[in-house]
Amino acid sequence: MLKQITWTSYIEIVLLLLIVYYSYIVFKYYREDLRRILRIGQLETGNQETPQVLRYEGRDPRDENFIISTSDQNPDNRPDGSPEEADELIRQLKQVILSASGKPFSPAVMIPQVKQLFRKSAALRQSPHRPAINELVVSECERLGTALLTEDEVDQWWNE
């Protein structure tokens, strides 16, 4: 009876049974993980549309120059350094960090330029925007691989 079954047939049947068994295990115990992975794949390819409730009708927040401005909310109570000045400084900082990202020894090229921009923006030195600007410099440098900085390091550059 066993002489009629070849080794090839035996291996094929065992592989088929293993595939069925592991498929059952994956679908039974890892269903949510599979859904999450498939959702991420859809978001990356752009197949999934954002629900109407979550859509922003103004400027596109994925735009690099998108900055939330508080000037429309309370124009009479502006602290030192207006949001427009902060927006301009942020735009300049992003340009400096982006241009330094492709160069060798990029921290040595970028840091003096950032310090110079901070000196030019003396009105923002005591501004509530300062911690956010520091965080932006650190995150942009990390994202582009320009330099590994801390917020304390960047904060010290304001006084130099």
PyMOL commands that set and color helices and strands:
alter all, ss='L'
color gray80, all
select helices_A, chain A and resi 2-4+7-29+31-45+52-54+83-101+106-120+122-124+130-144+151-157
alter helices_A, ss='H'
color red, helices_A
deselect
rebuild
show_as cartoon
